[in-house]
Amino acid sequence: MANEIKGRIIGAWMLQQEFRSPWKKVIIPLFLSFDDTNNLVSRGYGDNSVSRLNYSLSDKNLKLGDKINSEIEAITQKKLVLKINYEEYNYYRLFEKPTQPDPNKLRMQLIKNKWSIGDNTYVFTNDPMLNNNNSFELIECRDGKKYFGSYFIDTFKNNLLLVLLVDGKYMEMVFKVVDNQGSVLKLETASGKISELIQEGIS
């Protein structure tokens, strides 16, 4: 059983963020990357969050380093479900892209315009968040009200990532930028759900 799981688990995985009560929040890695020598790269946001650990498998029990004990609820070629402290976390296969994207180029594109997803409008500012030069202030307009938050542009395995955190929402929204047509950015969650971030004023 462990050998069969190991054959499927090797490679990179990205967590599908889902709402959880802020009182029960468990900090787990956004990315996991397993190799065939029982080494693991665990990563959150940005290269400063990288940890290099060992992992071990015993039947369906998966131990990540010394601190995270989990049970593998399900594993396929595309999806890995881990159970940690009675909560399930869904990871999806992340493939490495051939070329390294330029996060700064995307940020310059975003700050020059207003953008919308559905009925929500976003203003990406050039103002860094206090004590964090990699995260910038974000304004979201929904239902006629303004909400403030932050955005962060990241890369992993040459995937370009846009991370949004807005007041009143208890989870980060993490998207892969899968297509950039200038006035339209096609965004994809880890589970494959597609949204379009559209530049306002373009018809």
HELIX and SHEET records of a PDB file:
HELIX    1   1 ALA A    2  ILE A    9  1                                   8    
HELIX    2   2 ASP A   47  SER A   49  5                                   3    
HELIX    3   3 PRO A  103  ILE A  111  1                                   9    
SHEET    1   A 9 GLY A  11  LEU A  15  0                                        
SHEET    2   A 9 PHE A  31  PHE A  34 -1                                        
SHEET    3   A 9 ASN A  39  ARG A  43 -1                                        
SHEET    4   A 9 SER A  51  SER A  58 -1                                        
SHEET    5   A 9 ASN A  61  LEU A  64 -1                                        
SHEET    6   A 9 ILE A  68  ILE A  75 -1                                        
SHEET    7   A 9 LYS A  79  ILE A  84 -1                                        
SHEET    8   A 9 GLU A  87  LEU A  94 -1                                        
SHEET    9   A 9 GLY A  11  LEU A  15 -1                                        
SHEET    1   B 9 LYS A 114  ILE A 117  0                                        
SHEET    2   B 9 ASN A 120  MET A 129 -1                                        
SHEET    3   B 9 ASN A 132  ARG A 142 -1                                        
SHEET    4   B 9 LYS A 145  PHE A 156 -1                                        
SHEET    5   B 9 ASN A 159  VAL A 166 -1                                        
SHEET    6   B 9 MET A 173  ASN A 180 -1                                        
SHEET    7   B 9 VAL A 184  GLU A 188 -1                                        
SHEET    8   B 9 ILE A 194  GLN A 199 -1                                        
SHEET    9   B 9 LYS A 114  ILE A 117 -1                                        
END                                                                             
